[in-house]
Amino acid sequence: MSRPSFSVKGLHVLISGGCGGIGSAFAKAFIAHGASVTVTDLQPPSESLSALGVAYHQLDVTNDEAVEALAKKIDRLDVLIHCAGKLIRWEEHDPKVFRNIVDIHLFGNVRLAAAFRPHLKAGKGCMINIGSMYSYFGAPQIPAYASAKTAIVGLTKSLAIAYAEDGIRVNAIAPGWINTQISRRGRENPEFNAKVLARLPAGKWAEPEELAGTALFLASPASHLINGVTIPVDGGYVAS
Ligand SMILES: NC(=O)c1ccc[n+]([C@@H]2O[C@H](COP(=O)([O-])OP(=O)(O)OC[C@H]3O[C@@H](n4cnc5c(N)ncnc54)[C@H](O)[C@@H]3O)[C@@H](O)[C@H]2O)c1
C-alpha cells in the first residue's frame, strides 16, 4: 500500500438522529471534508445544518416500513451512522419504556443495517455504530439504555464478521461525556456531574465536534484494517 488516504471526499453518508448534537456535528464535519450527507431524524435539521445543503428525511428508526421505504429512495450509500438516541431516567425500569429505548438504539441499528446492506455492499462501504460509556458500565437510572449500548458492542463485532464477505466494515464509537441534549439532565445534576468530573482525566465534558475526527477516520481508507471494534472517545474515562 502507498501512503494512507484519510479522505472521505465524494462519499455518501447517511446519519440517523442526524439533527441531534452528535449527528449534526458529524454531518458538518463530513460536508467540510467533501462528502455528501443525508440526515434522518424525528425533528428537522437546524438552519446552520440546512444551509450546508444536507438532504433531510423524517424517519422514526423504530418503524420497519419507514426504514425500508427510505432505503428504496436512496441510490447510493458509502457510510451509515446510527446516531438516533433517547434515554428516560428511572422510567426505563418499566418494561414498555425499556422496550422502546432498546428499539431505538439496538433494533434501530439492526433495521438500518439490514435495509442498507445492499447499498454498502455495492460501494464497499462501512457502518459506524454508537456505543457509550454505558457499553462498559451499568447504569441504575437508565437500564434499557445501558443494555442497548452494551449490546451495540456485540452487534458491531457480529455484523463486522457477517458483512466482511460483502466488503463492508462495521465499527463503533463509544462517546464519553458530551455536551448535547441527551446528557443535559445529568450535566445539570451537581452530584452526578461531580462524580463524572472526578473520574475524567480530560477534566471537562466534550463538545460533539470533538468526536468527529474519529468518525472521519473510521470512514476513510486509512482505517481499512479496523473492523469490529468499539473505540472509546472519552477523554480517558474508561482508562481511569
Ligand atoms: N451526549 C452524550 O454524552 C453521549 C454519550 C454517549 C453516547 N451518546 C449517544 O450518541 C448518540 C447521539 O446522541 P446525542 O448526544 O447527539 O443526543 P441528542 O439528543 O442531541 O440527539 C439524539 C437525536 O436522536 C433523535 N431520535 C430520538 N428518537 C428517535 C427515533 N425514534 N427515530 C429517529 N431519531 C430519533 C432525536 O430527535 C435527536 O435529534 C445517541 O446514540 C446517544 O446515546 C451520547
The ligand as a Tripos MOL2 file, in Angstrom:
@<TRIPOS>MOLECULE
LIG
   44    48     1     0     0
SMALL
NO_CHARGES

@<TRIPOS>ATOM
      1 N1        -24.1670   13.0790   24.5870 N.am      1 LIG1
      2 C1        -23.5050   12.1370   25.2250 C.2       1 LIG1
      3 O1        -22.8800   12.3650   26.2790 O.2       1 LIG1
      4 C2        -23.4760   10.7420   24.6490 C.ar      1 LIG1
      5 C3        -22.5960    9.8240   25.2320 C.ar      1 LIG1
      6 C4        -22.5570    8.5320   24.7410 C.ar      1 LIG1
      7 C5        -23.3650    8.1740   23.6810 C.ar      1 LIG1
      8 N2        -24.2060    9.0830   23.1320 N.ar      1 LIG1
      9 C6        -25.0260    8.6190   22.0050 C.3       1 LIG1
     10 O2        -24.8020    9.4250   20.8800 O.3       1 LIG1
     11 C7        -25.9510    9.3420   20.0190 C.3       1 LIG1
     12 C8        -26.3760   10.7620   19.6590 C.3       1 LIG1
     13 O3        -26.8210   11.4170   20.8400 O.3       1 LIG1
     14 P1        -26.6500   12.9990   21.0670 P.3       1 LIG1
     15 O4        -25.7020   13.1680   22.1790 O.co2     1 LIG1
     16 O5        -26.3970   13.6810   19.7740 O.co2     1 LIG1
     17 O6        -28.1020   13.3470   21.6370 O.3       1 LIG1
     18 P2        -29.2360   14.2690   21.0240 P.3       1 LIG1
     19 O7        -30.3860   14.1690   21.9610 O.co2     1 LIG1
     20 O8        -28.6830   15.6280   20.7350 O.co2     1 LIG1
     21 O9        -29.5740   13.5700   19.6170 O.3       1 LIG1
     22 C9        -30.3390   12.3830   19.5140 C.3       1 LIG1
     23 C10       -31.2060   12.5030   18.2750 C.3       1 LIG1
     24 O10       -31.9180   11.2690   18.1020 O.3       1 LIG1
     25 C11       -33.2260   11.6000   17.6530 C.3       1 LIG1
     26 N3        -34.1500   10.4990   17.9180 N.ar      1 LIG1
     27 C12       -34.6550   10.1000   19.1190 C.ar      1 LIG1
     28 N4        -35.5160    9.0850   18.9400 N.ar      1 LIG1
     29 C13       -35.5610    8.8270   17.6010 C.ar      1 LIG1
     30 C14       -36.2800    7.9040   16.7960 C.ar      1 LIG1
     31 N5        -37.1590    7.0190   17.3150 N.pl3     1 LIG1
     32 N6        -36.0740    7.9160   15.4490 N.ar      1 LIG1
     33 C15       -35.2000    8.8010   14.9160 C.ar      1 LIG1
     34 N7        -34.4990    9.7100   15.6240 N.ar      1 LIG1
     35 C16       -34.6910    9.7270   16.9540 C.ar      1 LIG1
     36 C17       -33.5810   12.8730   18.4020 C.3       1 LIG1
     37 O11       -34.6330   13.5810   17.7390 O.3       1 LIG1
     38 C18       -32.2620   13.6270   18.4050 C.3       1 LIG1
     39 O12       -32.1490   14.5120   17.3030 O.3       1 LIG1
     40 C19       -27.0050    8.5460   20.8080 C.3       1 LIG1
     41 O13       -26.9470    7.2070   20.4110 O.3       1 LIG1
     42 C20       -26.5270    8.6800   22.2400 C.3       1 LIG1
     43 O14       -26.9860    7.6210   23.0270 O.3       1 LIG1
     44 C21       -24.2780   10.3590   23.5840 C.ar      1 LIG1
@<TRIPOS>BOND
     1     1     2 1
     2     2     3 2
     3     2     4 1
     4     4     5 ar
     5     4    44 ar
     6     5     6 ar
     7     6     7 ar
     8     7     8 ar
     9     8     9 1
    10     8    44 ar
    11     9    10 1
    12     9    42 1
    13    10    11 1
    14    11    12 1
    15    11    40 1
    16    12    13 1
    17    13    14 1
    18    14    15 2
    19    14    16 1
    20    14    17 1
    21    17    18 1
    22    18    19 2
    23    18    20 1
    24    18    21 1
    25    21    22 1
    26    22    23 1
    27    23    24 1
    28    23    38 1
    29    24    25 1
    30    25    26 1
    31    25    36 1
    32    26    27 ar
    33    26    35 ar
    34    27    28 ar
    35    28    29 ar
    36    29    30 ar
    37    29    35 ar
    38    30    31 1
    39    30    32 ar
    40    32    33 ar
    41    33    34 ar
    42    34    35 ar
    43    36    37 1
    44    36    38 1
    45    38    39 1
    46    40    41 1
    47    40    42 1
    48    42    43 1
@<TRIPOS>SUBSTRUCTURE
     1 LIG1         1 GROUP 0 **** ****
